[in-house]
Amino acid sequence: MDGRNARGSRHGGTPAAHLLAAVTGTGQAVTQLRVPDRGNEIACFTALLDPLYTGLVMTADALHIQRNHATFLVESKQAHYLLTVEGNRPRLHAALRVLPWTQCAAVRHDREAGHDRRETRSVRALTVTGPGPDLPHVVQAAKILRHRTDTKNGKTTRQTLYAIPDT
């Protein structure tokens, strides 16, 4: 699930159409709706997903880290979710940062080169037990650490992302 402004839809003082879409793993849009002017994607979440089948897996960006979204997906749609956590939810981000990542048994490392960059990714996953992140139905967490080096200028960037799958 993701939202985008429709290219070429802005005319004069009329803002660009902002569309929220549910997309398959192959990139095919299953459904979409226009987010009302001065509205946001959060308010359109359930309206977009309600007509879809139950039992699906839904991924979304950090904007959709909402307690009511997680509850809707698991309890109403019998679906699973994978949500990215960034700085927009500081307490949730802090709760994930202090999990025992050094004790992870599930670790994967990838190295790739291409498009004028070298990239190394480390992914760790663990089961959340006891009091964990404050989001309904969380049973796992993943930490993705990415180092990217631009081979043209030598600039290196480091990014840490956290993701929360419900199963």
DSSP file with accessible surface (Angstrom, degrees, kcal/mol):
  #  RESIDUE AA STRUCTURE BP1 BP2  ACC     N-H-->O    O-->H-N    N-H-->O    O-->H-N    TCO  KAPPA ALPHA  PHI   PSI    X-CA   Y-CA   Z-CA
    1    1 A M              0   0   23      0, 0.0    60,-0.4     0, 0.0     2,-0.3   0.000 360.0 360.0 360.0 134.9    0.0    0.0    0.0
    2    2 A D  E     -A   21   0A  50     19,-2.0    19,-2.8    58,-0.1     2,-0.4  -0.984 360.0-132.6-160.5 157.3    1.3    3.4   -0.9
    3    3 A G  E     +A   20   0A   4     -2,-0.3     2,-0.3    17,-0.2    17,-0.2  -0.892  25.3 170.8-116.2 145.0    0.2    6.9   -1.8
    4    4 A R  E     -A   19   0A 166     15,-2.5    15,-3.1    -2,-0.4     2,-0.4  -0.994  36.6-111.3-148.4 151.5    1.4    9.1   -4.6
    5    5 A N  E     -A   18   0A 106     -2,-0.3     2,-0.5    13,-0.2    13,-0.2  -0.698  42.5-115.7 -80.0 134.2    0.5   12.3   -6.3
    6    6 A A    >   -     0   0   31     11,-3.4     3,-1.6    -2,-0.4    11,-0.3  -0.597  32.2-118.3 -75.0 121.7   -0.8   11.6   -9.8
    7    7 A R  T 3  S+     0   0  247     -2,-0.5    -1,-0.1     1,-0.3    -3,-0.0  -0.347  94.0  12.1 -62.0 134.0    1.7   13.2  -12.3
    8    8 A G  T 3  S+     0   0   66      1,-0.1    -1,-0.3    -2,-0.1    -2,-0.0   0.560  94.4 110.6  78.9   9.1    0.1   15.9  -14.5
    9    9 A S    <   +     0   0   30     -3,-1.6     2,-0.5     8,-0.1    -2,-0.1   0.529  49.3  95.3 -95.3  -5.8   -3.1   16.1  -12.4
   10   10 A R        +     0   0  177     -4,-0.2     2,-0.4     6,-0.1     6,-0.1  -0.745  50.3 178.7 -88.3 130.4   -2.4   19.6  -11.0
   11   11 A H  B >   -C   14   0B 126      3,-1.1     3,-2.7    -2,-0.5     2,-0.1  -0.976  53.6 -52.9-135.1 119.7   -4.1   22.4  -12.9
   12   12 A G  T 3  S-     0   0   80     -2,-0.4    -2,-0.0     1,-0.3     0, 0.0  -0.293 125.1 -10.6  56.6-122.1   -3.8   26.1  -11.9
   13   13 A G  T 3  S+     0   0   84     -2,-0.1    -1,-0.3    -3,-0.1    -3,-0.0   0.485 111.5 104.7 -87.7  -3.1   -4.9   26.4   -8.3
   14   14 A T  B <  S-C   11   0B  78     -3,-2.7    -3,-1.1     1,-0.1     3,-0.1  -0.684  73.2-127.2 -80.7 123.5   -6.2   22.8   -8.1
   15   15 A P        -     0   0   63      0, 0.0    -4,-0.1     0, 0.0     3,-0.1  -0.256  33.4 -87.3 -67.1 159.5   -3.8   20.6   -6.2
   16   16 A A        -     0   0   25     -6,-0.1     2,-0.3     1,-0.1    -6,-0.1  -0.314  49.3-100.0 -62.5 145.8   -2.5   17.3   -7.7
   17   17 A A        -     0   0   10    -11,-0.3   -11,-3.4    -3,-0.1     2,-0.6  -0.559  33.8-150.0 -69.2 126.4   -4.7   14.3   -7.1
   18   18 A H  E     -AB   5  35A  50     17,-0.5    17,-3.3    -2,-0.3     2,-0.4  -0.903  16.3-165.7-101.8 120.3   -3.2   12.2   -4.3
   19   19 A L  E     -AB   4  34A  44    -15,-3.1   -15,-2.5    -2,-0.6     2,-0.5  -0.881  13.9-156.4-110.8 138.9   -4.0    8.5   -4.8
   20   20 A L  E     -AB   3  33A   0     13,-2.8    13,-2.2    -2,-0.4     2,-0.4  -0.955  24.4-175.5-110.1 128.0   -3.7    5.7   -2.2
   21   21 A A  E     -AB   2  32A  14    -19,-2.8   -19,-2.0    -2,-0.5     2,-0.5  -0.949  28.8-142.5-130.6 148.0   -3.3    2.3   -3.8
   22   22 A A  E     - B   0  31A   9      9,-2.9     8,-3.2    -2,-0.4     9,-1.3  -0.939  32.3-171.6-103.0 127.4   -3.1   -1.3   -2.9
   23   23 A V  E     - B   0  29A  68     -2,-0.5     6,-0.2     6,-0.3     2,-0.0  -0.928  19.4-123.3-126.2 144.6   -0.6   -3.1   -5.1
   24   24 A T    >   -     0   0   51      4,-2.7     3,-2.0    -2,-0.4    -1,-0.0  -0.275  40.0 -96.9 -75.7 171.9    0.3   -6.7   -5.6
   25   25 A G  T 3  S+     0   0   92      1,-0.3    -1,-0.1     2,-0.1    -2,-0.0   0.713 126.2  55.6 -62.6 -19.7    3.9   -8.0   -5.2
   26   26 A T  T 3  S-     0   0  128      2,-0.1    -1,-0.3     0, 0.0    -2,-0.0   0.391 123.4-103.0 -94.8   2.3    4.3   -7.7   -8.9
   27   27 A G  S <  S+     0   0   54     -3,-2.0     2,-0.5     1,-0.3    -2,-0.1   0.510  73.1 141.6  94.1   5.5    3.3   -4.0   -9.0
   28   28 A Q        -     0   0  134      1,-0.0    -4,-2.7     2,-0.0     2,-0.3  -0.695  52.7-124.9 -85.2 126.1   -0.3   -4.4  -10.3
   29   29 A A  E     -B   23   0A  57     -2,-0.5    -6,-0.3    -6,-0.2     3,-0.1  -0.539  26.3-178.0 -70.5 127.6   -2.7   -2.0   -8.7
   30   30 A V  E     -     0   0A  81     -8,-3.2     2,-0.3     1,-0.4    -1,-0.2   0.824  68.6 -13.2 -92.5 -41.4   -5.7   -3.9   -7.2
   31   31 A T  E     -B   22   0A  43     -9,-1.3    -9,-2.9     2,-0.0    -1,-0.4  -0.982  62.6-179.6-156.4 154.9   -7.6   -0.9   -5.9
   32   32 A Q  E     -B   21   0A 109     -2,-0.3     2,-0.3   -11,-0.2   -11,-0.2  -0.982   5.0-167.1-152.8 158.5   -7.0    2.8   -5.4
   33   33 A L  E     -B   20   0A  46    -13,-2.2   -13,-2.8    -2,-0.3     2,-0.5  -0.985  29.5-107.4-145.6 155.1   -8.9    5.8   -4.2
   34   34 A R  E     -B   19   0A 121     -2,-0.3   -15,-0.2   -15,-0.2     3,-0.0  -0.711  30.2-130.3 -84.1 129.7   -8.3    9.5   -4.2
   35   35 A V  E     -B   18   0A   4    -17,-3.3   -17,-0.5    -2,-0.5     4,-0.1  -0.658  35.9-108.1 -76.1 126.6   -7.4   11.1   -0.9
   36   36 A P    >   -     0   0   83      0, 0.0     3,-2.3     0, 0.0    -1,-0.1  -0.213  44.5 -84.9 -56.8 148.1   -9.7   14.0   -0.4
   37   37 A D  T 3  S+     0   0   83      1,-0.3     3,-0.1   -22,-0.1   -20,-0.0  -0.254 118.3  12.2 -53.3 139.4   -8.1   17.5   -0.7
   38   38 A R  T 3  S+     0   0  252      1,-0.2    -1,-0.3    -3,-0.1     2,-0.1   0.628 111.3 110.7  62.6  14.8   -6.5   18.5    2.5
   39   39 A G    <   -     0   0   43     -3,-2.3     2,-0.3    -4,-0.1    -1,-0.2  -0.348  58.6-134.4-100.0-172.8   -7.0   15.0    3.8
   40   40 A N     >  -     0   0   84     -2,-0.1     4,-0.6    -3,-0.1     3,-0.5  -0.949  23.4-108.1-143.0 167.1   -4.4   12.3    4.4
   41   41 A E  H >> S+     0   0   17     -2,-0.3     3,-0.7     1,-0.2     4,-0.7   0.797 109.6  67.5 -63.6 -32.1   -3.8    8.6    3.7
   42   42 A I  H >4 S+     0   0   45      1,-0.3     3,-1.0     2,-0.2     4,-0.4   0.920  99.3  49.8 -58.7 -43.2   -4.4    7.6    7.3
   43   43 A A  H 34 S+     0   0   78     -3,-0.5     4,-0.3     1,-0.2    -1,-0.3   0.747 112.5  48.2 -68.7 -21.6   -8.1    8.5    7.1
   44   44 A C  H <X S+     0   0   12     -3,-0.7     4,-2.2    -4,-0.6    -1,-0.2   0.463  83.4  98.0 -96.6  -3.2   -8.5    6.5    3.9
   45   45 A F  H <X S+     0   0    0     -3,-1.0     4,-2.0    -4,-0.7     5,-0.2   0.933  87.6  37.4 -54.5 -57.7   -6.7    3.3    5.1
   46   46 A T  H  > S+     0   0   61     -4,-0.4     4,-2.5     1,-0.2    -1,-0.2   0.881 113.8  56.6 -68.4 -35.6   -9.8    1.2    6.0
   47   47 A A  H  4 S+     0   0   61     -4,-0.3    -1,-0.2     1,-0.2    -2,-0.2   0.885 110.3  46.2 -62.5 -36.0  -11.9    2.5    3.1
   48   48 A L  H  < S+     0   0    2     -4,-2.2    -2,-0.2     1,-0.2    -1,-0.2   0.929 121.5  34.7 -70.8 -43.9   -9.3    1.3    0.7
   49   49 A L  H >< S+     0   0   10     -4,-2.0     3,-1.4    -5,-0.2    -2,-0.2   0.693  95.3  84.4 -89.3 -18.2   -8.7   -2.1    2.2
   50   50 A D  T 3< S+     0   0   99     -4,-2.5    -1,-0.2     1,-0.3    -3,-0.1   0.884  90.7  48.4 -56.9 -42.8  -12.3   -2.9    3.4
   51   51 A P  T 3  S+     0   0  100      0, 0.0    -1,-0.3     0, 0.0    -2,-0.1   0.662  95.1  96.9 -75.1  -9.0  -13.5   -4.3    0.0
   52   52 A L  S <  S-     0   0   32     -3,-1.4     4,-0.0    -4,-0.2    -3,-0.0  -0.286  86.1 -85.1 -76.9 164.9  -10.4   -6.6   -0.5
   53   53 A Y        -     0   0  192      1,-0.1     3,-0.4     2,-0.1     2,-0.2  -0.128  43.8-113.8 -59.1 161.2  -10.2  -10.2    0.4
   54   54 A T  S    S+     0   0   81      1,-0.2    24,-0.2    25,-0.0    25,-0.1  -0.495  90.0  44.5 -90.4 165.7   -9.4  -11.4    3.9
   55   55 A G  S    S+     0   0   45     22,-2.6    24,-0.2    18,-0.2    -1,-0.2   0.668  79.0 136.3  79.2  18.6   -6.2  -13.2    4.8
   56   56 A L        -     0   0   78     -3,-0.4    24,-2.8    21,-0.4     2,-0.5  -0.390  55.4-118.9 -90.5 171.3   -3.7  -11.1    2.8
   57   57 A V  E     -d   80   0C 104     22,-0.2     2,-0.4    -2,-0.1    24,-0.2  -0.959  30.8-164.5-110.3 127.2   -0.3   -9.7    3.8
   58   58 A M  E     -d   81   0C  18     22,-2.8    24,-2.1    -2,-0.5     2,-0.4  -0.937   7.9-171.0-118.1 131.6   -0.1   -5.9    3.8
   59   59 A T  E     +d   82   0C  75     -2,-0.4     2,-0.3    22,-0.2    24,-0.2  -0.931  13.8 165.1-116.3 147.5    3.0   -3.8    3.8
   60   60 A A  E     -d   83   0C   9     22,-1.4    24,-1.4    -2,-0.4   -58,-0.1  -0.978  34.5 -97.9-153.9 164.0    3.0    0.0    4.2
   61   61 A D    >   -     0   0   58    -60,-0.4     3,-1.7    -2,-0.3    25,-0.0  -0.115  53.3 -82.6 -79.3-177.8    5.4    2.8    5.0
   62   62 A A  G >  S+     0   0    6      1,-0.3     3,-1.6     2,-0.2    24,-0.1   0.711 118.7  74.7 -63.7 -21.6    5.9    4.4    8.4
   63   63 A L  G 3  S+     0   0   62      1,-0.3    -1,-0.3    22,-0.1    22,-0.0   0.851  93.0  55.4 -58.1 -32.4    2.9    6.7    8.0
   64   64 A H  G <   +     0   0    0     -3,-1.7     2,-2.0    20,-0.1    -1,-0.3   0.217  66.5 120.5 -94.5  17.8    0.6    3.7    8.6
   65   65 A I    <   +     0   0    0     -3,-1.6     2,-0.4    19,-0.1    -1,-0.1  -0.614  43.6 141.3 -77.2  83.3    2.1    2.7   12.0
   66   66 A Q     >  -     0   0   50     -2,-2.0     4,-2.1     1,-0.1     3,-0.2  -0.996  58.1-136.1-130.5 137.3   -1.2    3.2   13.7
   67   67 A R  H  > S+     0   0  116     -2,-0.4     4,-2.4     1,-0.2     5,-0.2   0.914 107.9  50.2 -58.4 -44.0   -2.8    1.1   16.4
   68   68 A N  H  > S+     0   0  100      1,-0.2     4,-2.4     2,-0.2    -1,-0.2   0.836 107.9  54.0 -69.5 -27.1   -6.2    1.1   14.7
   69   69 A H  H  > S+     0   0    4     -3,-0.2     4,-2.5     2,-0.2    -1,-0.2   0.938 109.8  46.7 -68.5 -45.2   -4.7    0.1   11.4
   70   70 A A  H  X S+     0   0    0     -4,-2.1     4,-2.3     2,-0.2     5,-0.3   0.926 114.3  47.9 -62.1 -43.2   -3.0   -3.0   13.0
   71   71 A T  H  X>S+     0   0   44     -4,-2.4     4,-2.7    -5,-0.2     5,-0.7   0.931 111.6  50.1 -63.6 -45.0   -6.2   -3.9   14.8
   72   72 A F  I  X>S+     0   0   23     -4,-2.4     5,-1.7     3,-0.2     4,-1.4   0.935 112.3  47.7 -58.8 -47.6   -8.3   -3.5   11.6
   73   73 A L  I  <5S+     0   0    5     -4,-2.5     6,-3.0     3,-0.2     4,-0.3   0.941 121.0  33.6 -61.5 -49.3   -5.9   -5.7    9.6
   74   74 A V  I  <5S+     0   0   31     -4,-2.3     4,-0.4     4,-0.2    -2,-0.2   0.937 129.0  31.7 -76.7 -45.4   -5.7   -8.5   12.1
   75   75 A E  I  <5S+     0   0  112     -4,-2.7    -3,-0.2    -5,-0.3    -2,-0.2   0.875 130.3  29.0 -86.5 -37.3   -9.1   -8.6   13.7
   76   76 A S  I  <<S+     0   0   72     -4,-1.4    -3,-0.2    -5,-0.7    -2,-0.1   0.847 133.0  28.8 -91.1 -38.5  -11.4   -7.4   10.8
   77   77 A K  S   <S-     0   0   19     -5,-1.7   -22,-2.6    -4,-0.3   -21,-0.4   0.435  90.4-133.4-103.0  -0.8   -9.5   -8.6    7.7
   78   78 A Q        +     0   0  109     -4,-0.4    -4,-0.2    -6,-0.3     2,-0.2   0.884  62.9 140.8  46.0  40.4   -7.7  -11.7    9.2
   79   79 A A        -     0   0    6     -6,-3.0     2,-0.3   -24,-0.2   -22,-0.2  -0.534  50.3-128.6-105.2 171.8   -4.7  -10.2    7.5
   80   80 A H  E     -d   57   0C  68    -24,-2.8   -22,-2.8    -2,-0.2     2,-0.3  -0.854  22.4-153.0-116.6 156.9   -1.0   -9.9    8.4
   81   81 A Y  E     -d   58   0C   2     -2,-0.3    85,-1.7   -24,-0.2     2,-0.4  -0.943  18.7-166.6-134.3 155.7    1.1   -6.8    8.2
   82   82 A L  E     -dE  59 165C  68    -24,-2.1   -22,-1.4    -2,-0.3     2,-0.4  -0.947  23.8-178.8-136.1 110.9    4.7   -5.7    7.8
   83   83 A L  E     -dE  60 164C   1     81,-1.7    81,-2.5    -2,-0.4     2,-0.4  -0.938  23.1-131.9-119.3 138.6    5.1   -2.0    8.7
   84   84 A T  E     - E   0 163C  40    -24,-1.4     2,-0.5    -2,-0.4    79,-0.2  -0.703  19.6-148.8 -87.4 136.6    8.3    0.1    8.6
   85   85 A V  E     + E   0 162C   1     77,-3.2    77,-1.2    -2,-0.4     2,-0.2  -0.914  26.0 158.6-110.3 127.2    9.1    2.1   11.7
   86   86 A E    >   -     0   0   93     -2,-0.5     3,-1.3   -24,-0.1     7,-0.2  -0.564  59.9 -65.6-127.3-162.7   10.9    5.4   11.4
   87   87 A G  T 3  S+     0   0   57      1,-0.3     4,-0.1    -2,-0.2    -2,-0.0   0.534 110.3  85.9 -71.0  -5.7   11.2    8.5   13.6
   88   88 A N  T 3  S+     0   0   80      1,-0.3    -1,-0.3     2,-0.1    -3,-0.0   0.669  95.3  43.6 -72.0 -13.9    7.5    9.5   13.3
   89   89 A R  S <> S+     0   0   56     -3,-1.3     4,-2.9     1,-0.1    -1,-0.3  -0.719  74.0 176.5-124.8  79.0    6.8    7.2   16.3
   90   90 A P  H  > S+     0   0   90      0, 0.0     4,-2.6     0, 0.0     5,-0.2   0.862  76.7  48.1 -58.9 -39.8    9.6    8.0   18.7
   91   91 A R  H  > S+     0   0  217      2,-0.2     4,-2.3     1,-0.2     5,-0.2   0.917 114.9  45.6 -69.0 -40.1    8.5    5.7   21.6
   92   92 A L  H  > S+     0   0    4      2,-0.2     4,-2.1     1,-0.2     5,-0.2   0.933 113.4  50.2 -65.5 -43.4    7.9    2.7   19.3
   93   93 A H  H  X S+     0   0   36     -4,-2.9     4,-2.3    -7,-0.2    -2,-0.2   0.927 111.8  48.1 -60.4 -43.8   11.2    3.4   17.6
   94   94 A A  H  X S+     0   0   34     -4,-2.6     4,-1.5    -5,-0.2    -1,-0.2   0.895 109.0  53.7 -65.2 -39.2   13.0    3.5   21.0
   95   95 A A  H  < S+     0   0   32     -4,-2.3    -1,-0.2     1,-0.2    -2,-0.2   0.885 112.2  44.8 -63.9 -36.7   11.3    0.3   22.1
   96   96 A L  H >< S+     0   0    0     -4,-2.1     3,-1.3     1,-0.2    -2,-0.2   0.883 106.8  59.2 -73.7 -37.1   12.6   -1.5   19.0
   97   97 A R  H 3< S+     0   0  130     -4,-2.3     4,-0.2     1,-0.3    -2,-0.2   0.843 105.3  49.5 -61.9 -31.7   16.1    0.0   19.3
   98   98 A V  T 3< S+     0   0  117     -4,-1.5    -1,-0.3    -5,-0.1    -2,-0.2   0.422  81.1 117.5 -93.3   4.3   16.5   -1.6   22.8
   99   99 A L  S <  S-     0   0   31     -3,-1.3     2,-2.6    -4,-0.2     3,-0.2  -0.309  86.7 -93.5 -64.2 156.6   15.4   -5.1   21.9
  100  100 A P    >   +     0   0   59      0, 0.0     3,-1.5     0, 0.0    -1,-0.1  -0.323  60.7 159.6 -75.2  68.5   18.2   -7.7   22.3
  101  101 A W  G >   +     0   0   13     -2,-2.6     3,-1.4     1,-0.3    24,-0.1   0.800  66.8  63.3 -63.6 -28.3   19.5   -7.6   18.7
  102  102 A T  G 3  S+     0   0  131      1,-0.3    -1,-0.3    -3,-0.2    -3,-0.0   0.711  98.4  57.1 -71.4 -16.3   22.8   -9.1   19.6
  103  103 A Q  G <  S+     0   0  153     -3,-1.5    -1,-0.3     2,-0.0    -2,-0.2   0.327  78.1 130.6 -94.0   6.5   21.1  -12.3   20.7
  104  104 A C    <   -     0   0   18     -3,-1.4    22,-0.1     1,-0.2     3,-0.1  -0.401  38.5-171.6 -65.2 132.1   19.4  -12.8   17.3
  105  105 A A  S    S+     0   0  108     20,-0.3     2,-0.9    -2,-0.2    -1,-0.2   0.735  75.2  72.1 -88.9 -26.8   19.8  -16.3   15.8
  106  106 A A  E     +F  125   0C  54     19,-0.7    19,-1.9     2,-0.0     2,-0.4  -0.788  63.6 150.3 -95.4 102.6   18.2  -15.2   12.5
  107  107 A V  E     -F  124   0C  54     -2,-0.9     2,-0.4    17,-0.2    17,-0.2  -0.999  20.5-174.2-134.0 136.5   20.8  -12.9   10.7
  108  108 A R  E     -F  123   0C 157     15,-2.5    15,-2.9    -2,-0.4     2,-0.4  -0.996   4.8-164.1-132.0 137.8   21.2  -12.5    7.0
  109  109 A H  E     -F  122   0C 112     -2,-0.4     2,-0.4    13,-0.2    13,-0.2  -0.969   8.2-177.5-121.4 135.7   23.9  -10.5    5.2
  110  110 A D  E     -F  121   0C  44     11,-2.5    11,-2.7    -2,-0.4     2,-0.4  -0.989   8.1-167.1-130.8 144.0   23.8   -9.4    1.5
  111  111 A R  E     +F  120   0C 196     -2,-0.4     2,-0.3     9,-0.2     9,-0.2  -0.999  13.8 172.2-129.6 133.2   26.3   -7.5   -0.6
  112  112 A E  E     -F  119   0C 113      7,-2.7     7,-3.0    -2,-0.4     2,-0.4  -0.970  14.7-163.8-137.1 153.2   25.4   -6.0   -4.0
  113  113 A A  E     +F  118   0C  83     -2,-0.3     2,-0.2     5,-0.2     5,-0.2  -0.999  37.7  96.7-136.4 137.8   27.2   -3.8   -6.5
  114  114 A G  E >   +F  117   0C  35      3,-2.5     3,-0.9    -2,-0.4    -2,-0.1  -0.816  55.2  52.4 159.9 162.9   25.6   -1.9   -9.4
  115  115 A H  T 3  S-     0   0  168      1,-0.3     3,-0.1    -2,-0.2    36,-0.1   0.880 127.6 -59.6  55.4  39.1   24.2    1.5  -10.4
  116  116 A D  T 3  S+     0   0   84      1,-0.2    35,-1.9    34,-0.1    36,-0.7   0.807 118.7  91.7  61.3  33.5   27.5    3.1   -9.3
  117  117 A R  E <   -FG 114 150C  93     -3,-0.9    -3,-2.5    33,-0.3     2,-0.4  -0.997  62.2-142.8-152.6 154.5   27.2    2.0   -5.7
  118  118 A R  E     -FG 113 149C 132     31,-2.6    31,-2.9    -2,-0.3     2,-0.4  -0.960  25.0-170.0-112.6 137.1   28.1   -0.8   -3.4
  119  119 A E  E     -FG 112 148C  11     -7,-3.0    -7,-2.7    -2,-0.4     2,-0.4  -0.991  13.1-170.5-135.6 135.4   25.6   -1.8   -0.8
  120  120 A T  E     -FG 111 147C  44     27,-2.5    27,-2.7    -2,-0.4     2,-0.4  -0.993  10.9-170.1-122.4 129.9   25.8   -4.1    2.3
  121  121 A R  E     -FG 110 146C  53    -11,-2.7   -11,-2.5    -2,-0.4     2,-0.5  -0.971   9.1-168.7-122.1 139.3   22.7   -5.1    4.2
  122  122 A S  E     -FG 109 145C  16     23,-2.5    23,-2.8    -2,-0.4     2,-0.5  -0.995   9.0-169.6-123.0 125.9   22.4   -6.9    7.5
  123  123 A V  E     -FG 108 144C  47    -15,-2.9   -15,-2.5    -2,-0.5     2,-0.4  -0.974   4.2-177.4-120.7 127.4   18.9   -8.1    8.5
  124  124 A R  E     -FG 107 143C  73     19,-2.4    19,-2.7    -2,-0.5     2,-0.4  -0.962   2.7-172.2-121.2 141.3   18.2   -9.4   12.0
  125  125 A A  E     +FG 106 142C  37    -19,-1.9   -19,-0.7    -2,-0.4     2,-0.3  -0.985   6.8 171.8-134.0 142.9   14.8  -10.8   13.1
  126  126 A L  E     - G   0 141C  26     15,-2.4    15,-2.2    -2,-0.4     2,-0.4  -0.985  34.7-107.0-146.9 159.4   13.6  -11.8   16.5
  127  127 A T  E     - G   0 140C  92     -2,-0.3     2,-0.6    13,-0.2    13,-0.3  -0.705  32.9-132.5 -85.3 135.0   10.4  -12.9   18.3
  128  128 A V        +     0   0   19     11,-2.2     2,-0.3    -2,-0.4     4,-0.1  -0.804  32.1 174.7 -91.7 120.5    9.0  -10.3   20.6
  129  129 A T        +     0   0  116     -2,-0.6    10,-0.0     2,-0.1    11,-0.0  -0.904  46.5   2.6-123.4 155.5    8.1  -11.7   24.0
  130  130 A G  S    S-     0   0   66     -2,-0.3     2,-0.5     2,-0.0    -2,-0.0  -0.244 123.9  -3.8  68.0-160.1    6.8  -10.0   27.1
  131  131 A P  S    S+     0   0  141      0, 0.0    -2,-0.1     0, 0.0     3,-0.1  -0.514  87.0 156.4 -68.0 115.8    6.2   -6.3   27.0
  132  132 A G        -     0   0   35     -2,-0.5   -36,-0.1     1,-0.3   -37,-0.0  -0.321  45.5 -20.9-120.0-153.9    7.2   -5.3   23.6
  133  133 A P        -     0   0   11      0, 0.0     2,-2.2     0, 0.0    -1,-0.3  -0.223  68.2-111.1 -58.1 144.0    6.5   -2.5   21.1
  134  134 A D  S    S+     0   0   95     -3,-0.1   -42,-0.1   -43,-0.1   -67,-0.1  -0.486  81.3 105.9 -81.6  71.9    3.2   -0.7   21.8
  135  135 A L  S >  S-     0   0    8     -2,-2.2     3,-1.2     3,-0.1    -3,-0.1  -0.961  75.6-102.0-148.5 131.2    1.4   -1.9   18.7
  136  136 A P  T 3  S+     0   0   20      0, 0.0   -62,-0.1     0, 0.0    -2,-0.0  -0.239  97.0   7.0 -59.2 142.5   -1.4   -4.6   18.7
  137  137 A H  T 3  S+     0   0   72      1,-0.2     2,-0.4     2,-0.0     0, 0.0   0.594  81.0 156.1  69.1  17.6   -0.6   -8.1   17.6
  138  138 A V    <   +     0   0   21     -3,-1.2    -1,-0.2    -5,-0.2    28,-0.2  -0.613   6.8 152.6 -77.0 127.5    3.2   -7.7   17.3
  139  139 A V        +     0   0   63     26,-1.0   -11,-2.2    -2,-0.4     2,-0.3   0.443  62.5  35.1-128.2 -10.7    5.1  -11.0   17.6
  140  140 A Q  E     -G  127   0C  73     25,-1.3     2,-0.3   -13,-0.3    -1,-0.3  -0.958  57.1-166.1-139.8 160.4    8.2  -10.3   15.6
  141  141 A A  E     -G  126   0C   1    -15,-2.2   -15,-2.4    -2,-0.3     2,-0.4  -0.987   5.9-159.2-144.3 149.6   10.6   -7.4   14.8
  142  142 A A  E     -GH 125 163C  15     21,-2.7    21,-2.6    -2,-0.3     2,-0.5  -0.981   4.0-156.0-131.1 144.3   13.3   -7.0   12.2
  143  143 A K  E     -GH 124 162C  46    -19,-2.7   -19,-2.4    -2,-0.4     2,-0.5  -0.987   8.2-166.3-121.1 125.7   16.2   -4.6   12.1
  144  144 A I  E     -GH 123 161C  48     17,-3.2    17,-2.8    -2,-0.5     2,-0.5  -0.958   2.6-171.7-116.1 117.5   17.7   -3.7    8.7
  145  145 A L  E     -GH 122 160C  33    -23,-2.8   -23,-2.5    -2,-0.5     2,-0.4  -0.953   8.4-172.1-111.0 123.1   21.1   -2.0    8.7
  146  146 A R  E     -GH 121 159C  62     13,-3.1    13,-2.5    -2,-0.5     2,-0.5  -0.971  13.1-170.7-124.2 129.0   22.2   -0.7    5.3
  147  147 A H  E     -GH 120 158C  67    -27,-2.7   -27,-2.5    -2,-0.4     2,-0.4  -0.981  12.6-174.5-112.5 124.9   25.6    0.7    4.3
  148  148 A R  E     -GH 119 157C  67      9,-2.7     9,-2.8    -2,-0.5     2,-0.5  -0.984   6.9-168.5-125.3 129.9   25.7    2.3    0.8
  149  149 A T  E     -GH 118 156C  25    -31,-2.9   -31,-2.6    -2,-0.4     2,-0.6  -0.976  18.5-139.0-119.1 124.1   28.9    3.6   -0.9
  150  150 A D  E  >  -G  117   0C  56      5,-2.8     4,-2.2    -2,-0.5   -33,-0.3  -0.712  10.9-155.1 -78.4 119.3   28.7    5.7   -4.0
  151  151 A T  T  4 S+     0   0   68    -35,-1.9   -34,-0.2    -2,-0.6    -1,-0.1   0.703  87.8  57.0 -74.5 -15.5   31.5    4.4   -6.2
  152  152 A K  T  4 S+     0   0  158    -36,-0.7    -1,-0.2     1,-0.1   -35,-0.1   0.919 126.8  12.1 -79.5 -45.0   31.8    7.7   -8.1
  153  153 A N  T  4 S-     0   0  105      2,-0.1    -2,-0.2     0, 0.0    -1,-0.1   0.472  94.6-123.1-113.8  -4.4   32.4   10.1   -5.2
  154  154 A G     <  +     0   0   48     -4,-2.2     2,-0.2     1,-0.2    -3,-0.1   0.486  55.0 154.7  78.3   2.7   33.2    7.6   -2.3
  155  155 A K        -     0   0  136     -5,-0.2    -5,-2.8    -6,-0.1     2,-0.4  -0.441  27.3-157.5 -68.8 132.1   30.3    9.0   -0.1
  156  156 A T  E     - H   0 149C  82     -7,-0.2     2,-0.3    -2,-0.2    -7,-0.2  -0.925   9.2-172.3-114.3 135.3   29.1    6.4    2.4
  157  157 A T  E     - H   0 148C  60     -9,-2.8    -9,-2.7    -2,-0.4     2,-0.4  -0.935   7.1-157.4-123.6 151.1   25.6    6.5    4.0
  158  158 A R  E     - H   0 147C 161     -2,-0.3     2,-0.4   -11,-0.2   -11,-0.2  -0.990  11.4-178.7-128.4 134.4   24.3    4.3    6.8
  159  159 A Q  E     - H   0 146C  68    -13,-2.5   -13,-3.1    -2,-0.4     2,-0.5  -1.000  11.2-162.7-136.9 134.6   20.6    3.7    7.4
  160  160 A T  E     + H   0 145C  44     -2,-0.4     2,-0.4   -15,-0.2   -15,-0.2  -0.983  14.1 179.9-116.9 124.9   18.9    1.6   10.1
  161  161 A L  E     - H   0 144C  38    -17,-2.8   -17,-3.2    -2,-0.5     2,-0.4  -0.927  13.6-153.1-119.2 150.0   15.2    0.6    9.6
  162  162 A Y  E     -EH  85 143C   8    -77,-1.2   -77,-3.2    -2,-0.4     2,-0.4  -0.946  10.9-168.5-118.5 143.2   13.0   -1.4   11.9
  163  163 A A  E     -EH  84 142C   8    -21,-2.6   -21,-2.7    -2,-0.4   -79,-0.2  -0.969   9.3-151.8-131.0 148.0   10.0   -3.4   10.6
  164  164 A I  E     -E   83   0C   0    -81,-2.5   -81,-1.7    -2,-0.4     2,-0.3  -0.932  10.5-175.2-123.3 106.7    7.2   -5.1   12.5
  165  165 A P  E     -E   82   0C  21      0, 0.0   -25,-1.3     0, 0.0   -26,-1.0  -0.775  22.4-142.6 -92.9 148.4    5.5   -8.2   11.2
  166  166 A D              0   0   10    -85,-1.7   -84,-0.1    -2,-0.3   -25,-0.0   0.626 360.0 360.0 -85.4 -12.7    2.6   -9.5   13.1
  167  167 A T              0   0   80    -86,-0.3   -27,-0.1   -28,-0.1   -28,-0.1  -0.937 360.0 360.0-136.2 360.0    3.4  -13.1   12.5
